[in-house]
Amino acid sequence: MEDNKTKYLESSIAAFRAIRSLVFQKGAYPKSFDAGTWKEEDYEDPDYRRAMRNDFEEYLELLATANNQYAKALYDAMPYVESEYNNLVINSRNMEQAIKLFRKKFEEVMFAIEWYMDINKTLKNYLVPLQSHKIILPDESKVYQDLICNIGMVHCQAVNAICEIFEMERPWNKNRPDVIKIEASQTTNAENEQPPQAAIPDDVMQAKNVDRQQIPSEFADYFTAPFKGIGMGNIDNYARLVSSLTDAARKRSVIEYAKIALLIYNSNKMIQRKKPNTFSEWYQYFCKIVGCEYNPSYKPSKLPITKSLEQEFHYMLD
C-alpha cells in the first residue's frame, strides 16, 4: 500500500487528530470562565482586563490556526476519500486489514465536536461578558463565533462522510460520557418513567422534526407526469420519493437533506419550466417543503452524493 494512494485518508486523520487535541486540551474558551473565577469587579481591574484580553487573543489565534490548517485539510480531503477507499478495496492485497486499520484510526480521532464547542455556551459564558465589559469589540466576537462554527461544520461534515464510507457509527449516536445511567434497582417502581436520553446534535434533532412533516401537494407540481405514474406502464415514483422523505425510521442529517435536494435538482424528473434557475432557490424551497434546516453554506461542490443515497433514490437517476 503506497503512501500516495492514501494521501487524503492520512491527511484527514491528521486533521481530525489535531482538532481533537486542540478541543480536549484547550476547549472553546478559557476554563476559568466556567469555573466562575472572575468576579464583576475583576472586569474593572486593569491587570485582569489585560489578562482576559491576552487569553482572548491566544484563543483567537488557536481557532484561526485550527480553521486555516486543520479544517481546511479536512475540507480539501473529503472529495478524494471515497476514491482512495475504493482503491483500497480494489487494489490492496490485504484489503480487510487495510480497511480495518483505517477504520480503527478514524474511530480513535473522531468525536462529537458539538458537545465540546457549544457556541451558545461560548457566547453566554465568554463572549457576551467580554463584549459587555468592552474587553473585546462586536466584530471580534463575530470573528470568534465564525471560526468555531466553521470548524464545527467542516468537522461534522467530514465525520458524516467518513462514517458513511467506512460504515462506522457516528460519534454523536453514542452515549455521552456525562449522561447519568439509571440502575435496574431504580426502575423497579417507575414503569412509566423514561430514562434520561443522551443529548442529540442539532442536525439529528432536526431530522426528528422532519419525521412529522407532511409533504404538501404542491410539491408534486415540480415533477413530470411519467415520474408520478401517469401514463401506460409508468410507476408512481413520486410516491416513493414522498415515502422516503417522510419515513419516521430514517433519521437524516441536515447535510443529507441538502444532498437529496441536489440529487433531485440534477435529475431529469423535474419539469424544466418549473425548475428554479439556481440550486440555492430550489434548496430553500425543498427545506420548507420537508421541514429541514436550510444551510446557505451548502453549495453543490460541497455535497458529494454518496453511494447509499444513489441506491435509495436510484429511480431519480434513471
Disulfide bonds with the S-S distance in Angstrom:
none
